[in-house]
């Protein structure tokens, strides 16, 4: 299966605050917040949702096509992605703006305060999905529409419908920016819908639909639940819940959901059961959670198989074994 990932490509500036954000907030002063946090560390890392997901898919041997907008400062990052199995032929380079920047501060409870500078991402709507397939290239089998410039998200969703390409909707961080009509358009007809627990509630609020109405409009709804794992829902069927990998010492939560999506979609592309796909997604998420930075991990097939066998049993490892052993 050839997967195209549309969305943000960015540089992450990750900071660690040794205290708790909640201790700095005065309930009677929330209308006049003016805070400065002295942080202990700063890590500058490669990131962006689409790039993170593509990196994970590349590590799993899928050669995904990355489609996002960057600035002229992208060259070193592009080399890195190519070295890790990502096809960057769908990347658009702006003449005027730098690559996007994500600035995130994490406290000792793993709560985060973040800001995002769009930069070149504001030009992502210039990307035409028809340009992702050149002479001799295999067709794109699935497009993941992840957080991006809203106009780009809408254009790429419409193009998928017009071209008859199955798509996955992952509005996540952009739900706060999108209005109800936009969210409804992005979701309707998606073969896969990805959210986390908070985003699932925000999605219902934005669309005005309840869970049953959403499931009438999408194929499968996948909701990550943090330490509680993942929930998979389909219309007319009981929800499937898969636990997370336990006893993980977290270093940095940035990019964990992106790694889950990479693992899940990789298993889907191998035509494996949904439960197995969620298990691989959770194992990939655990790899990132133990690293600082969303692309500072290596996909080791044997290590993943060991985790899968220990946490989910020998059947999970058996089903995933052929694909993961081929990575060595």
Helices and strands as residue ranges (DSSP letters): E 3-6, E 10-16, G 21-24, G 27-32, E 41-47, H 49-59, E 65-67, E 69-70, G 72-74, H 75-83, E 92-93, E 100-106, E 112-117, G 119-126, G 129-132, E 142-146, H 150-163, E 167-170, G 172-176, H 180-187, E 192-196, H 197-207, H 211-215, E 220-224, G 226-228, E 230-233, E 240-242, H 256-269, H 274-289, H 301-312, H 314-325
